[in-house]
Amino acid sequence: MTTTQSTARNSAERRMLSDLQRLVEVPSISSAPERAEQVAASARLVAEMFTEVGVPCSVVTEGGAPAVIGRREGPEGAPAVLLYAHHDVQPVVADEWEGDPFELTECPADEAGRGTRMAGRGAADDKGGIVVHLETLRRLMGSLLVTVAVLIEGEEEVASPSLERIVHRHRDLLRADVALLPDAVNSDVGVPSLTDSLRGILGIRIGVRTAERAVHSGIFGGALPDALGTLVHLLDSLVDEDGRVAVPGIVADPAPANPSAAATMAEVAAAAGTVPGLRLAGGAPEIGGQAQGGAGTDGMASSSTAKADGRRLAAELWTQPCLTVLAIDAPRVAEATNILTPTAQAVVSLRLPPSLDPQVALECVSEHLAQHNRAGAELDIVPVNVGRGWSAGSGGGESADAVIRLALAELGQAYSQSAVTMGVGGGIPFVDTLTTEFPGLVPLITAVQDPESNAHAANESVAVDTLHSAVEAQVGILRRLGESGFRDVAGVRTTHD
């Protein structure tokens, strides 16, 4: 790196970290009603920052949290690129953090020496993505050859309930040929990844009521069921003995064609800090054991075992349905008394195969619970979080394929590391919203997160080198689209007039 390049990099880093600090210090927790003003303040700040770098933006709402939208027209006939991110963040448990969650803090160097990381709520998910967009625009504003649209939403962490209305109301401002969406996760630190499938999400609150009041468990127990026991039975019925979803009608999509970027079972275990002897959901042998791709006689997994490991995890995490019990309302253990509990409720989260409609899944779950309600309790089944999945194979054809090849090339160049394609088990509902509103739109789902980011958890962080590389990749993508024109790059020009 020359002195001039080093100086430019240092200047860019100061700008990006300054931007990230300004964003992180606003606790824009969209799931907390008491934080509504902070979410609004975050939106105003984001609009101001994009306006400052040359894309006039404003704050809009459609009955939900505020989003930021804007547009800067490029030369006549230029392709349009939508820059997406979200400014809302997950809640925090402050005692679990090593520092202030809303103060950008440099992390201690890791053992692998893979560069500086900065910690703070939203640093990776997804305020880091906003910073990458801002720096990309700074780099290109004097020579921008594409039209740029901006959409920074404020409710992604609560499944984007009003985003569809925002996009539809402002479709003329947001219409685009290509979207850059840095809200997924890279397969490893420093390994650029392009997401080609996303699971859907369905959160359900299941309420059980067996009686009007609590009664003595000694006098009435054995004659009357209790609500908590009934709820436990219903929850257990949703999965089989191996932990797989056991609801008729909710079935896996075909296994991924390219599972090479999937995590290994050992990596999954290490990331979660699993207890010894824990078995993988789906009935596999214990995580870390030889049958799971752990150490053999020489301490290393064989190549064939590692490949089988990757194929299995790719399917489990990208295309298989799974169910997680998120919460249960029930008497506290310390306050337990000898009564038959009359009411109980739980929230479960279903991750759905990319092709499955969440409404169909809800109907399947409702019918299943009714059939397994052996106590005849009153059931109240309410969806609380709904988002459809997506896969790159669901449309786009030759045009999309060419843009994806372009993006993979620029990602590889920027990171000095071959880019990979991968599925993501998490749901990102806005992708389906955008591709439905703008048929033919090519979504490029990239990331600033990596497996060490701890997104949604304590000490969330982003690698500074990744911010630099992500900017370089986006600059390269926009330049190539602008210089060649979408017609020349993709073979077919897509319009949304």
Secondary structure, DSSP 8 states (H G I E B T S, - for coil): --HHHHHHHHHHHHHHHHHHHHHHTS--BTT-GGGHHHHHHHHHHHHHHHHHTT--EEEE-SSSS-EEEEEE--STT--EEEEEEE--B----GGGSSS-TTS-EE----TT----EEESTTTTTTHHHHHHHHHHHHHHGGG--SEEEEEEES-GGGT-TTHHHHHHHTHHHH--SEEEEE-SB-SBTTB-EEEEEE-EEEEEEEEEE--SS-EEHHHHBTTB--HHHHHHHHHHHTB-TTS-B--TT-------S--TTS--HHHHHHHHT--TT-B-TTT-SBTTSGGGT---TTSS--HHHHHHHHHHHHIIIIIS-EEEEEEEE---GGG--SEE--EEEEEEEEEE-TT--HHHHHHHHHHHHHHT-TT--EEEEEEEEEE--EEGGGS-HHHHHHHHHHHHHHHHHHHTS--EEEEESS--THHHHHHHHSTT-EEEEE-SB-TTS-TTSTT-EEEHHHHHHHHHHHHHHHHHHHHHHHHHHHSS-----
